[in-house]
């Protein structure tokens, strides 16, 4: 276990549903991330929160809406998704670097396997 | 934008043998970090090894070592004495402010 948990582990939803993915980290980190992992493609960084503020949004469609209520929790709200959104969604956390940028590794959750019908 | 390329979608190694996974990256930065992550089937991604770009010495963690060639922008992972538990997807990653991952290499270990 890496100290990052995600629920649910599996989710099947229709295109008209609204659902949320949850991530929780128990490592005292202050940066959290959402990634999309599709087969045979690099991990796609979707959102970055640092000190509870969104610092990166990589041109993600508005049907994905992140929320970071505190430094330990991160949500990804989903609505009117498309079948091509089916993927493994990974949450990660790290200590936001101060000065020595990039040094700190990211700790990943187990992911939520999302299937959109 | 920085890109990370893993040219081997799949690799196979015999148990107890050595295998090398390739990774190249593109950047104009001089100060950055490189990582190899392991993602076993249905399990969490974990860090295998990390290399600071300003260090010339190659990082080593037990049976895992890297060959870091900064000028060539190459960062390969060598796994010695391969074990069945090494079977997984391996991702190379680059980070300065942003984190970028390669597409991964699926390693199979044959008994």
Interface residues (C-beta under 8 A of the other chain):
Chain A: X1 X2 X4 X33 X40 X41 X42 X43 X45 X56 X90 X101 X102 X103 X105 X106 X107 X108 X109 X110 X111
Chain B: X4 X9 X31 X32 X33 X35 X37 X43 X44 X45 X46 X47 X50 X52 X91 X95 X96 X97 X98 X99 X100 X101 X102 X103 X104
